[in-house]
Amino acid sequence: MAAIIIGSNNNTLWCNGQPGSLNTAIGCIPIFDQTQLLSFILKWVVGIAGGIAFLLIVYAGFMIMTAQGNPERLKAGQELLTSAISGLILLILSIFVLRFIGIDILGLNRFGFGP
């Protein structure tokens, strides 16, 4: 078991050889800046939520196509499709609303949030 020594000259641990961003398989994770770390985490959460919504839409379509005249299965597929699409719309709208309130109205970009 190897120990990672932060003070060493191991440049493969950091992105671009500079301390501040951890080099991982999913990208460079900023570990010392809280706003950048939160932004990185939120991007991944939104991406995973969008992927789950897509899979639910595909599954609902499969349920509707294979209902074979069964009204309960058809109704369940329609409800799942409606729920997945409305969840995806809410996810997208929440990003725009948070950006509008945080950046445009409150001006939080002066404090390091946003672009």
Distance bins in CASP14 RR format, pairs under 12 A and 6 or more apart:
PFRMAT RR
TARGET T0000
AUTHOR 0000-0000-0000
RMODE 2
METHOD distances of the structure
MODEL  1
2 8 0 0 0 0 0 1 0 0 0 0 0
2 10 0 0 0 0 0 1 0 0 0 0 0
2 13 0 0 0 0 0 1 0 0 0 0 0
3 10 0 0 0 0 0 1 0 0 0 0 0
4 10 1 0 0 1 0 0 0 0 0 0 0
4 12 0 0 0 0 0 1 0 0 0 0 0
4 13 1 0 0 1 0 0 0 0 0 0 0
4 14 0 0 0 0 0 1 0 0 0 0 0
4 22 0 0 0 0 0 1 0 0 0 0 0
4 23 0 0 0 0 0 1 0 0 0 0 0
5 13 0 0 0 0 1 0 0 0 0 0 0
6 13 1 0 0 1 0 0 0 0 0 0 0
6 14 0 0 0 0 1 0 0 0 0 0 0
6 19 1 0 0 1 0 0 0 0 0 0 0
6 20 0 0 0 0 0 1 0 0 0 0 0
6 22 0 0 0 0 0 1 0 0 0 0 0
6 31 0 0 0 0 0 1 0 0 0 0 0
6 32 0 0 0 0 0 1 0 0 0 0 0
7 13 0 0 0 0 1 0 0 0 0 0 0
7 14 0 0 0 0 0 1 0 0 0 0 0
7 19 0 0 0 0 1 0 0 0 0 0 0
8 14 0 0 0 0 0 1 0 0 0 0 0
8 19 0 0 0 0 0 1 0 0 0 0 0
9 17 0 0 0 0 1 0 0 0 0 0 0
9 19 0 0 0 0 0 1 0 0 0 0 0
10 17 0 0 0 0 1 0 0 0 0 0 0
10 19 0 0 0 0 0 1 0 0 0 0 0
10 22 0 0 0 0 0 1 0 0 0 0 0
10 23 0 0 0 0 0 1 0 0 0 0 0
11 17 1 0 1 0 0 0 0 0 0 0 0
11 18 0 0 0 0 1 0 0 0 0 0 0
11 19 0 0 0 0 1 0 0 0 0 0 0
11 23 0 0 0 0 1 0 0 0 0 0 0
12 22 0 0 0 0 0 1 0 0 0 0 0
12 23 1 0 0 1 0 0 0 0 0 0 0
12 24 0 0 0 0 0 1 0 0 0 0 0
13 19 0 0 0 0 1 0 0 0 0 0 0
13 20 0 0 0 0 0 1 0 0 0 0 0
13 21 0 0 0 0 0 1 0 0 0 0 0
13 22 1 0 0 1 0 0 0 0 0 0 0
13 23 1 0 0 1 0 0 0 0 0 0 0
13 24 0 0 0 0 1 0 0 0 0 0 0
13 28 0 0 0 0 0 1 0 0 0 0 0
13 29 0 0 0 0 0 1 0 0 0 0 0
13 31 0 0 0 0 0 1 0 0 0 0 0
14 20 1 0 0 1 0 0 0 0 0 0 0
14 21 1 0 0 1 0 0 0 0 0 0 0
14 22 1 0 0 1 0 0 0 0 0 0 0
14 23 1 0 0 1 0 0 0 0 0 0 0
14 24 0 0 0 0 0 1 0 0 0 0 0
14 28 0 0 0 0 1 0 0 0 0 0 0
14 29 0 0 0 0 0 1 0 0 0 0 0
14 30 0 0 0 0 0 1 0 0 0 0 0
14 31 0 0 0 0 1 0 0 0 0 0 0
14 32 0 0 0 0 0 1 0 0 0 0 0
15 21 1 0 1 0 0 0 0 0 0 0 0
15 22 1 0 0 1 0 0 0 0 0 0 0
15 23 1 0 1 0 0 0 0 0 0 0 0
15 24 0 0 0 0 1 0 0 0 0 0 0
15 27 1 0 0 1 0 0 0 0 0 0 0
15 28 1 1 0 0 0 0 0 0 0 0 0
15 29 0 0 0 0 1 0 0 0 0 0 0
15 30 0 0 0 0 1 0 0 0 0 0 0
15 31 0 0 0 0 0 1 0 0 0 0 0
15 32 0 0 0 0 0 1 0 0 0 0 0
15 36 0 0 0 0 0 1 0 0 0 0 0
15 40 0 0 0 0 0 1 0 0 0 0 0
16 22 0 0 0 0 0 1 0 0 0 0 0
16 23 0 0 0 0 1 0 0 0 0 0 0
16 27 0 0 0 0 0 1 0 0 0 0 0
16 28 0 0 0 0 1 0 0 0 0 0 0
17 23 0 0 0 0 1 0 0 0 0 0 0
17 28 0 0 0 0 0 1 0 0 0 0 0
18 28 0 0 0 0 0 1 0 0 0 0 0
18 30 0 0 0 0 0 1 0 0 0 0 0
18 32 0 0 0 0 0 1 0 0 0 0 0
19 28 0 0 0 0 0 1 0 0 0 0 0
19 30 0 0 0 0 0 1 0 0 0 0 0
19 31 0 0 0 0 1 0 0 0 0 0 0
19 32 1 0 0 1 0 0 0 0 0 0 0
19 33 0 0 0 0 0 1 0 0 0 0 0
20 28 0 0 0 0 1 0 0 0 0 0 0
20 29 0 0 0 0 1 0 0 0 0 0 0
20 30 1 0 0 1 0 0 0 0 0 0 0
20 31 1 0 0 1 0 0 0 0 0 0 0
20 32 1 0 1 0 0 0 0 0 0 0 0
20 33 1 0 0 1 0 0 0 0 0 0 0
20 36 0 0 0 0 1 0 0 0 0 0 0
20 37 0 0 0 0 0 1 0 0 0 0 0
21 27 0 0 0 0 1 0 0 0 0 0 0
21 28 1 0 1 0 0 0 0 0 0 0 0
21 29 1 0 0 1 0 0 0 0 0 0 0
21 30 1 0 1 0 0 0 0 0 0 0 0
21 31 1 0 0 1 0 0 0 0 0 0 0
21 32 0 0 0 0 1 0 0 0 0 0 0
21 33 0 0 0 0 1 0 0 0 0 0 0
21 36 0 0 0 0 1 0 0 0 0 0 0
21 37 0 0 0 0 1 0 0 0 0 0 0
21 40 0 0 0 0 1 0 0 0 0 0 0
22 28 1 0 0 1 0 0 0 0 0 0 0
22 29 1 0 1 0 0 0 0 0 0 0 0
22 30 1 0 0 1 0 0 0 0 0 0 0
22 31 1 0 1 0 0 0 0 0 0 0 0
22 32 0 0 0 0 1 0 0 0 0 0 0
22 33 0 0 0 0 0 1 0 0 0 0 0
22 36 0 0 0 0 0 1 0 0 0 0 0
22 37 0 0 0 0 1 0 0 0 0 0 0
22 40 0 0 0 0 0 1 0 0 0 0 0
23 29 0 0 0 0 1 0 0 0 0 0 0
23 30 0 0 0 0 0 1 0 0 0 0 0
23 31 0 0 0 0 0 1 0 0 0 0 0
24 30 0 0 0 0 0 1 0 0 0 0 0
24 31 0 0 0 0 0 1 0 0 0 0 0
24 40 0 0 0 0 0 1 0 0 0 0 0
24 44 0 0 0 0 0 1 0 0 0 0 0
26 40 0 0 0 0 1 0 0 0 0 0 0
26 41 0 0 0 0 0 1 0 0 0 0 0
26 43 0 0 0 0 0 1 0 0 0 0 0
26 44 1 0 0 1 0 0 0 0 0 0 0
26 47 0 0 0 0 0 1 0 0 0 0 0
26 48 0 0 0 0 0 1 0 0 0 0 0
27 40 0 0 0 0 1 0 0 0 0 0 0
27 43 0 0 0 0 0 1 0 0 0 0 0
27 44 0 0 0 0 0 1 0 0 0 0 0
28 36 0 0 0 0 1 0 0 0 0 0 0
28 37 0 0 0 0 0 1 0 0 0 0 0
28 40 0 0 0 0 1 0 0 0 0 0 0
29 36 0 0 0 0 1 0 0 0 0 0 0
29 37 1 0 0 1 0 0 0 0 0 0 0
29 38 0 0 0 0 0 1 0 0 0 0 0
29 39 0 0 0 0 0 1 0 0 0 0 0
29 40 1 0 1 0 0 0 0 0 0 0 0
29 41 0 0 0 0 1 0 0 0 0 0 0
29 43 0 0 0 0 0 1 0 0 0 0 0
29 44 0 0 0 0 1 0 0 0 0 0 0
30 36 1 1 0 0 0 0 0 0 0 0 0
30 37 1 0 1 0 0 0 0 0 0 0 0
30 38 0 0 0 0 1 0 0 0 0 0 0
30 39 0 0 0 0 1 0 0 0 0 0 0
30 40 1 0 0 1 0 0 0 0 0 0 0
30 41 0 0 0 0 0 1 0 0 0 0 0
30 43 0 0 0 0 0 1 0 0 0 0 0
31 37 1 0 0 1 0 0 0 0 0 0 0
31 38 0 0 0 0 0 1 0 0 0 0 0
31 40 0 0 0 0 1 0 0 0 0 0 0
31 41 0 0 0 0 0 1 0 0 0 0 0
33 39 0 0 0 0 1 0 0 0 0 0 0
33 40 0 0 0 0 1 0 0 0 0 0 0
33 112 0 0 0 0 1 0 0 0 0 0 0
33 113 0 0 0 0 0 1 0 0 0 0 0
34 40 0 0 0 0 0 1 0 0 0 0 0
34 41 0 0 0 0 0 1 0 0 0 0 0
34 111 0 0 0 0 0 1 0 0 0 0 0
34 112 0 0 0 0 0 1 0 0 0 0 0
34 113 0 0 0 0 0 1 0 0 0 0 0
35 41 0 0 0 0 0 1 0 0 0 0 0
35 42 0 0 0 0 0 1 0 0 0 0 0
35 108 0 0 0 0 1 0 0 0 0 0 0
35 109 0 0 0 0 0 1 0 0 0 0 0
35 111 0 0 0 0 1 0 0 0 0 0 0
35 112 1 0 1 0 0 0 0 0 0 0 0
35 113 1 0 1 0 0 0 0 0 0 0 0
35 114 1 0 0 1 0 0 0 0 0 0 0
35 115 0 0 0 0 0 1 0 0 0 0 0
36 42 0 0 0 0 0 1 0 0 0 0 0
36 43 0 0 0 0 0 1 0 0 0 0 0
36 112 0 0 0 0 1 0 0 0 0 0 0
36 113 0 0 0 0 0 1 0 0 0 0 0
36 114 0 0 0 0 0 1 0 0 0 0 0
37 43 0 0 0 0 0 1 0 0 0 0 0
37 44 0 0 0 0 0 1 0 0 0 0 0
38 44 0 0 0 0 0 1 0 0 0 0 0
38 45 0 0 0 0 0 1 0 0 0 0 0
38 112 0 0 0 0 0 1 0 0 0 0 0
38 113 0 0 0 0 1 0 0 0 0 0 0
38 114 0 0 0 0 0 1 0 0 0 0 0
39 45 0 0 0 0 0 1 0 0 0 0 0
39 46 0 0 0 0 0 1 0 0 0 0 0
39 95 0 0 0 0 0 1 0 0 0 0 0
39 98 0 0 0 0 0 1 0 0 0 0 0
39 99 0 0 0 0 0 1 0 0 0 0 0
39 112 0 0 0 0 0 1 0 0 0 0 0
39 113 0 0 0 0 1 0 0 0 0 0 0
39 114 1 0 0 1 0 0 0 0 0 0 0
39 115 0 0 0 0 0 1 0 0 0 0 0
40 46 0 0 0 0 0 1 0 0 0 0 0
40 47 0 0 0 0 0 1 0 0 0 0 0
41 47 0 0 0 0 0 1 0 0 0 0 0
41 48 0 0 0 0 0 1 0 0 0 0 0
42 48 0 0 0 0 0 1 0 0 0 0 0
42 49 0 0 0 0 0 1 0 0 0 0 0
42 91 0 0 0 0 0 1 0 0 0 0 0
42 94 0 0 0 0 0 1 0 0 0 0 0
42 95 0 0 0 0 1 0 0 0 0 0 0
42 98 0 0 0 0 1 0 0 0 0 0 0
42 99 0 0 0 0 0 1 0 0 0 0 0
42 113 0 0 0 0 0 1 0 0 0 0 0
42 114 0 0 0 0 0 1 0 0 0 0 0
43 49 0 0 0 0 0 1 0 0 0 0 0
43 50 0 0 0 0 0 1 0 0 0 0 0
43 95 0 0 0 0 0 1 0 0 0 0 0
44 50 0 0 0 0 0 1 0 0 0 0 0
44 51 0 0 0 0 0 1 0 0 0 0 0
45 51 0 0 0 0 0 1 0 0 0 0 0
45 52 0 0 0 0 0 1 0 0 0 0 0
45 91 0 0 0 0 1 0 0 0 0 0 0
45 94 0 0 0 0 0 1 0 0 0 0 0
45 95 0 0 0 0 0 1 0 0 0 0 0
46 52 0 0 0 0 0 1 0 0 0 0 0
46 53 0 0 0 0 0 1 0 0 0 0 0
46 88 0 0 0 0 0 1 0 0 0 0 0
46 90 0 0 0 0 0 1 0 0 0 0 0
46 91 1 0 0 1 0 0 0 0 0 0 0
46 92 0 0 0 0 1 0 0 0 0 0 0
46 94 0 0 0 0 1 0 0 0 0 0 0
46 95 1 0 0 1 0 0 0 0 0 0 0
46 96 0 0 0 0 0 1 0 0 0 0 0
46 98 0 0 0 0 0 1 0 0 0 0 0
47 53 0 0 0 0 1 0 0 0 0 0 0
47 54 0 0 0 0 1 0 0 0 0 0 0
47 88 0 0 0 0 0 1 0 0 0 0 0
47 91 0 0 0 0 1 0 0 0 0 0 0
47 92 0 0 0 0 0 1 0 0 0 0 0
47 95 0 0 0 0 0 1 0 0 0 0 0
48 54 0 0 0 0 0 1 0 0 0 0 0
48 55 0 0 0 0 0 1 0 0 0 0 0
48 91 0 0 0 0 0 1 0 0 0 0 0
49 55 0 0 0 0 0 1 0 0 0 0 0
49 56 0 0 0 0 0 1 0 0 0 0 0
49 84 0 0 0 0 0 1 0 0 0 0 0
49 87 0 0 0 0 1 0 0 0 0 0 0
49 88 0 0 0 0 1 0 0 0 0 0 0
49 90 0 0 0 0 1 0 0 0 0 0 0
49 91 1 0 1 0 0 0 0 0 0 0 0
49 92 0 0 0 0 0 1 0 0 0 0 0
49 94 0 0 0 0 0 1 0 0 0 0 0
49 95 0 0 0 0 0 1 0 0 0 0 0
50 56 0 0 0 0 1 0 0 0 0 0 0
50 57 0 0 0 0 1 0 0 0 0 0 0
50 84 0 0 0 0 1 0 0 0 0 0 0
50 85 0 0 0 0 0 1 0 0 0 0 0
50 87 0 0 0 0 1 0 0 0 0 0 0
50 88 1 0 0 1 0 0 0 0 0 0 0
50 89 0 0 0 0 0 1 0 0 0 0 0
50 90 0 0 0 0 0 1 0 0 0 0 0
50 91 1 0 0 1 0 0 0 0 0 0 0
50 92 0 0 0 0 1 0 0 0 0 0 0
50 94 0 0 0 0 0 1 0 0 0 0 0
50 95 0 0 0 0 0 1 0 0 0 0 0
51 57 0 0 0 0 1 0 0 0 0 0 0
51 58 0 0 0 0 1 0 0 0 0 0 0
51 59 0 0 0 0 0 1 0 0 0 0 0
51 84 0 0 0 0 0 1 0 0 0 0 0
51 87 0 0 0 0 0 1 0 0 0 0 0
51 88 0 0 0 0 1 0 0 0 0 0 0
51 91 0 0 0 0 0 1 0 0 0 0 0
52 58 0 0 0 0 0 1 0 0 0 0 0
52 59 0 0 0 0 0 1 0 0 0 0 0
52 83 0 0 0 0 0 1 0 0 0 0 0
52 84 0 0 0 0 1 0 0 0 0 0 0
52 87 0 0 0 0 1 0 0 0 0 0 0
52 88 0 0 0 0 1 0 0 0 0 0 0
52 91 0 0 0 0 1 0 0 0 0 0 0
53 59 0 0 0 0 0 1 0 0 0 0 0
53 60 0 0 0 0 0 1 0 0 0 0 0
53 80 0 0 0 0 0 1 0 0 0 0 0
53 81 0 0 0 0 0 1 0 0 0 0 0
53 83 0 0 0 0 1 0 0 0 0 0 0
53 84 1 0 1 0 0 0 0 0 0 0 0
53 85 1 0 0 1 0 0 0 0 0 0 0
53 86 0 0 0 0 1 0 0 0 0 0 0
53 87 1 0 0 1 0 0 0 0 0 0 0
53 88 1 0 1 0 0 0 0 0 0 0 0
53 89 0 0 0 0 1 0 0 0 0 0 0
53 90 0 0 0 0 1 0 0 0 0 0 0
53 91 1 0 0 1 0 0 0 0 0 0 0
53 92 0 0 0 0 1 0 0 0 0 0 0
54 60 0 0 0 0 0 1 0 0 0 0 0
54 61 0 0 0 0 0 1 0 0 0 0 0
54 81 0 0 0 0 0 1 0 0 0 0 0
54 84 0 0 0 0 1 0 0 0 0 0 0
54 85 0 0 0 0 0 1 0 0 0 0 0
54 87 0 0 0 0 0 1 0 0 0 0 0
54 88 1 0 0 1 0 0 0 0 0 0 0
54 91 0 0 0 0 0 1 0 0 0 0 0
55 61 0 0 0 0 0 1 0 0 0 0 0
55 62 0 0 0 0 0 1 0 0 0 0 0
55 80 0 0 0 0 0 1 0 0 0 0 0
55 84 0 0 0 0 1 0 0 0 0 0 0
55 88 0 0 0 0 0 1 0 0 0 0 0
56 62 0 0 0 0 0 1 0 0 0 0 0
56 63 0 0 0 0 0 1 0 0 0 0 0
56 77 0 0 0 0 0 1 0 0 0 0 0
56 79 0 0 0 0 0 1 0 0 0 0 0
56 80 1 0 0 1 0 0 0 0 0 0 0
56 81 0 0 0 0 1 0 0 0 0 0 0
56 82 0 0 0 0 0 1 0 0 0 0 0
56 83 1 0 0 1 0 0 0 0 0 0 0
56 84 1 1 0 0 0 0 0 0 0 0 0
56 85 0 0 0 0 1 0 0 0 0 0 0
56 86 0 0 0 0 0 1 0 0 0 0 0
56 87 0 0 0 0 1 0 0 0 0 0 0
56 88 0 0 0 0 1 0 0 0 0 0 0
57 63 0 0 0 0 0 1 0 0 0 0 0
57 64 0 0 0 0 0 1 0 0 0 0 0
57 77 0 0 0 0 0 1 0 0 0 0 0
57 78 0 0 0 0 0 1 0 0 0 0 0
57 80 0 0 0 0 1 0 0 0 0 0 0
57 81 1 0 0 1 0 0 0 0 0 0 0
57 82 0 0 0 0 0 1 0 0 0 0 0
57 83 0 0 0 0 1 0 0 0 0 0 0
57 84 1 0 1 0 0 0 0 0 0 0 0
57 85 1 0 0 1 0 0 0 0 0 0 0
57 86 0 0 0 0 0 1 0 0 0 0 0
57 87 0 0 0 0 0 1 0 0 0 0 0
57 88 1 0 0 1 0 0 0 0 0 0 0
57 89 0 0 0 0 0 1 0 0 0 0 0
58 64 0 0 0 0 0 1 0 0 0 0 0
58 65 0 0 0 0 0 1 0 0 0 0 0
58 77 0 0 0 0 0 1 0 0 0 0 0
58 80 0 0 0 0 0 1 0 0 0 0 0
58 81 0 0 0 0 1 0 0 0 0 0 0
58 84 0 0 0 0 1 0 0 0 0 0 0
58 85 0 0 0 0 0 1 0 0 0 0 0
59 65 0 0 0 0 0 1 0 0 0 0 0
59 66 0 0 0 0 0 1 0 0 0 0 0
59 76 0 0 0 0 0 1 0 0 0 0 0
59 77 0 0 0 0 1 0 0 0 0 0 0
59 80 1 0 0 1 0 0 0 0 0 0 0
59 81 0 0 0 0 1 0 0 0 0 0 0
59 83 0 0 0 0 0 1 0 0 0 0 0
59 84 0 0 0 0 1 0 0 0 0 0 0
60 66 0 0 0 0 0 1 0 0 0 0 0
60 67 0 0 0 0 0 1 0 0 0 0 0
60 73 0 0 0 0 0 1 0 0 0 0 0
60 74 0 0 0 0 0 1 0 0 0 0 0
60 75 0 0 0 0 0 1 0 0 0 0 0
60 76 0 0 0 0 1 0 0 0 0 0 0
60 77 1 0 1 0 0 0 0 0 0 0 0
60 78 1 0 0 1 0 0 0 0 0 0 0
60 79 0 0 0 0 1 0 0 0 0 0 0
60 80 1 1 0 0 0 0 0 0 0 0 0
60 81 1 1 0 0 0 0 0 0 0 0 0
60 82 0 0 0 0 1 0 0 0 0 0 0
60 83 0 0 0 0 1 0 0 0 0 0 0
60 84 1 0 1 0 0 0 0 0 0 0 0
60 85 0 0 0 0 1 0 0 0 0 0 0
60 86 0 0 0 0 0 1 0 0 0 0 0
60 88 0 0 0 0 0 1 0 0 0 0 0
61 67 0 0 0 0 1 0 0 0 0 0 0
61 73 0 0 0 0 0 1 0 0 0 0 0
61 74 0 0 0 0 0 1 0 0 0 0 0
61 76 0 0 0 0 0 1 0 0 0 0 0
61 77 1 0 0 1 0 0 0 0 0 0 0
61 78 0 0 0 0 1 0 0 0 0 0 0
61 79 0 0 0 0 0 1 0 0 0 0 0
61 80 0 0 0 0 1 0 0 0 0 0 0
61 81 1 0 0 1 0 0 0 0 0 0 0
61 82 0 0 0 0 0 1 0 0 0 0 0
61 84 0 0 0 0 1 0 0 0 0 0 0
61 85 0 0 0 0 0 1 0 0 0 0 0
62 73 0 0 0 0 0 1 0 0 0 0 0
62 76 0 0 0 0 0 1 0 0 0 0 0
62 77 0 0 0 0 1 0 0 0 0 0 0
62 80 0 0 0 0 0 1 0 0 0 0 0
62 81 0 0 0 0 0 1 0 0 0 0 0
63 69 0 0 0 0 0 1 0 0 0 0 0
63 70 0 0 0 0 1 0 0 0 0 0 0
63 72 0 0 0 0 0 1 0 0 0 0 0
63 73 1 0 0 1 0 0 0 0 0 0 0
63 74 1 0 0 1 0 0 0 0 0 0 0
63 75 0 0 0 0 1 0 0 0 0 0 0
63 76 1 0 0 1 0 0 0 0 0 0 0
63 77 1 0 1 0 0 0 0 0 0 0 0
63 78 0 0 0 0 1 0 0 0 0 0 0
63 79 0 0 0 0 1 0 0 0 0 0 0
63 80 1 0 0 1 0 0 0 0 0 0 0
63 81 0 0 0 0 1 0 0 0 0 0 0
63 84 0 0 0 0 0 1 0 0 0 0 0
64 70 0 0 0 0 0 1 0 0 0 0 0
64 71 0 0 0 0 0 1 0 0 0 0 0
64 73 0 0 0 0 1 0 0 0 0 0 0
64 74 1 0 0 1 0 0 0 0 0 0 0
64 75 0 0 0 0 1 0 0 0 0 0 0
64 76 0 0 0 0 1 0 0 0 0 0 0
64 77 1 0 1 0 0 0 0 0 0 0 0
64 78 1 0 0 1 0 0 0 0 0 0 0
64 79 0 0 0 0 0 1 0 0 0 0 0
64 80 0 0 0 0 1 0 0 0 0 0 0
64 81 1 0 0 1 0 0 0 0 0 0 0
64 82 0 0 0 0 0 1 0 0 0 0 0
65 73 0 0 0 0 0 1 0 0 0 0 0
65 74 0 0 0 0 1 0 0 0 0 0 0
65 77 0 0 0 0 1 0 0 0 0 0 0
65 78 0 0 0 0 0 1 0 0 0 0 0
65 81 0 0 0 0 0 1 0 0 0 0 0
66 73 1 0 0 1 0 0 0 0 0 0 0
66 74 0 0 0 0 1 0 0 0 0 0 0
66 76 0 0 0 0 0 1 0 0 0 0 0
66 77 0 0 0 0 1 0 0 0 0 0 0
67 73 1 0 1 0 0 0 0 0 0 0 0
67 74 1 0 1 0 0 0 0 0 0 0 0
67 75 0 0 0 0 1 0 0 0 0 0 0
67 76 0 0 0 0 1 0 0 0 0 0 0
67 77 1 0 0 1 0 0 0 0 0 0 0
67 78 0 0 0 0 1 0 0 0 0 0 0
67 80 0 0 0 0 0 1 0 0 0 0 0
68 74 0 0 0 0 1 0 0 0 0 0 0
69 75 0 0 0 0 0 1 0 0 0 0 0
70 76 0 0 0 0 1 0 0 0 0 0 0
70 77 0 0 0 0 0 1 0 0 0 0 0
71 77 0 0 0 0 0 1 0 0 0 0 0
71 78 0 0 0 0 0 1 0 0 0 0 0
72 78 0 0 0 0 0 1 0 0 0 0 0
72 79 0 0 0 0 0 1 0 0 0 0 0
73 79 0 0 0 0 0 1 0 0 0 0 0
73 80 0 0 0 0 0 1 0 0 0 0 0
74 80 0 0 0 0 0 1 0 0 0 0 0
74 81 0 0 0 0 0 1 0 0 0 0 0
75 81 0 0 0 0 0 1 0 0 0 0 0
75 82 0 0 0 0 0 1 0 0 0 0 0
76 82 0 0 0 0 0 1 0 0 0 0 0
76 83 0 0 0 0 0 1 0 0 0 0 0
77 83 0 0 0 0 1 0 0 0 0 0 0
77 84 0 0 0 0 1 0 0 0 0 0 0
77 85 0 0 0 0 0 1 0 0 0 0 0
78 84 0 0 0 0 0 1 0 0 0 0 0
78 85 0 0 0 0 0 1 0 0 0 0 0
79 85 0 0 0 0 0 1 0 0 0 0 0
79 86 0 0 0 0 0 1 0 0 0 0 0
80 86 0 0 0 0 0 1 0 0 0 0 0
80 87 0 0 0 0 0 1 0 0 0 0 0
81 87 0 0 0 0 0 1 0 0 0 0 0
81 88 0 0 0 0 0 1 0 0 0 0 0
82 88 0 0 0 0 0 1 0 0 0 0 0
82 89 0 0 0 0 0 1 0 0 0 0 0
83 89 0 0 0 0 0 1 0 0 0 0 0
83 90 0 0 0 0 0 1 0 0 0 0 0
84 90 0 0 0 0 0 1 0 0 0 0 0
84 91 0 0 0 0 0 1 0 0 0 0 0
85 91 0 0 0 0 0 1 0 0 0 0 0
85 92 0 0 0 0 0 1 0 0 0 0 0
86 92 0 0 0 0 0 1 0 0 0 0 0
86 93 0 0 0 0 0 1 0 0 0 0 0
87 93 0 0 0 0 1 0 0 0 0 0 0
87 94 0 0 0 0 1 0 0 0 0 0 0
88 94 0 0 0 0 0 1 0 0 0 0 0
88 95 0 0 0 0 0 1 0 0 0 0 0
89 95 0 0 0 0 0 1 0 0 0 0 0
89 96 0 0 0 0 0 1 0 0 0 0 0
89 97 0 0 0 0 0 1 0 0 0 0 0
90 96 0 0 0 0 0 1 0 0 0 0 0
90 97 0 0 0 0 1 0 0 0 0 0 0
91 97 0 0 0 0 0 1 0 0 0 0 0
91 98 0 0 0 0 0 1 0 0 0 0 0
92 98 0 0 0 0 0 1 0 0 0 0 0
92 99 0 0 0 0 0 1 0 0 0 0 0
93 99 0 0 0 0 0 1 0 0 0 0 0
93 100 0 0 0 0 0 1 0 0 0 0 0
94 100 0 0 0 0 0 1 0 0 0 0 0
94 101 0 0 0 0 0 1 0 0 0 0 0
95 101 0 0 0 0 0 1 0 0 0 0 0
95 102 0 0 0 0 0 1 0 0 0 0 0
95 103 0 0 0 0 0 1 0 0 0 0 0
96 102 0 0 0 0 0 1 0 0 0 0 0
96 103 0 0 0 0 0 1 0 0 0 0 0
96 104 0 0 0 0 0 1 0 0 0 0 0
97 103 0 0 0 0 0 1 0 0 0 0 0
97 104 0 0 0 0 0 1 0 0 0 0 0
97 105 0 0 0 0 0 1 0 0 0 0 0
98 104 0 0 0 0 0 1 0 0 0 0 0
98 105 0 0 0 0 0 1 0 0 0 0 0
98 106 0 0 0 0 0 1 0 0 0 0 0
98 108 0 0 0 0 0 1 0 0 0 0 0
98 113 0 0 0 0 0 1 0 0 0 0 0
98 114 0 0 0 0 0 1 0 0 0 0 0
99 105 0 0 0 0 0 1 0 0 0 0 0
99 106 0 0 0 0 0 1 0 0 0 0 0
99 107 0 0 0 0 0 1 0 0 0 0 0
99 108 0 0 0 0 1 0 0 0 0 0 0
99 109 0 0 0 0 1 0 0 0 0 0 0
99 113 0 0 0 0 1 0 0 0 0 0 0
99 114 1 0 0 1 0 0 0 0 0 0 0
99 115 0 0 0 0 1 0 0 0 0 0 0
100 106 0 0 0 0 1 0 0 0 0 0 0
100 107 0 0 0 0 0 1 0 0 0 0 0
100 108 0 0 0 0 0 1 0 0 0 0 0
101 107 0 0 0 0 1 0 0 0 0 0 0
101 108 0 0 0 0 1 0 0 0 0 0 0
101 113 0 0 0 0 0 1 0 0 0 0 0
102 108 1 0 1 0 0 0 0 0 0 0 0
102 109 0 0 0 0 1 0 0 0 0 0 0
102 110 0 0 0 0 0 1 0 0 0 0 0
102 111 0 0 0 0 0 1 0 0 0 0 0
102 112 0 0 0 0 0 1 0 0 0 0 0
102 113 1 0 0 1 0 0 0 0 0 0 0
102 114 0 0 0 0 1 0 0 0 0 0 0
102 115 0 0 0 0 0 1 0 0 0 0 0
103 109 1 0 1 0 0 0 0 0 0 0 0
103 110 0 0 0 0 1 0 0 0 0 0 0
103 111 0 0 0 0 0 1 0 0 0 0 0
103 112 0 0 0 0 0 1 0 0 0 0 0
103 113 1 0 0 1 0 0 0 0 0 0 0
103 114 1 0 1 0 0 0 0 0 0 0 0
103 115 1 0 0 1 0 0 0 0 0 0 0
104 113 0 0 0 0 0 1 0 0 0 0 0
104 114 0 0 0 0 0 1 0 0 0 0 0
104 115 0 0 0 0 0 1 0 0 0 0 0
106 113 0 0 0 0 1 0 0 0 0 0 0
106 114 0 0 0 0 0 1 0 0 0 0 0
107 113 0 0 0 0 1 0 0 0 0 0 0
107 114 0 0 0 0 1 0 0 0 0 0 0
107 115 0 0 0 0 0 1 0 0 0 0 0
108 114 1 0 0 1 0 0 0 0 0 0 0
108 115 0 0 0 0 0 1 0 0 0 0 0
109 115 1 0 0 1 0 0 0 0 0 0 0
END
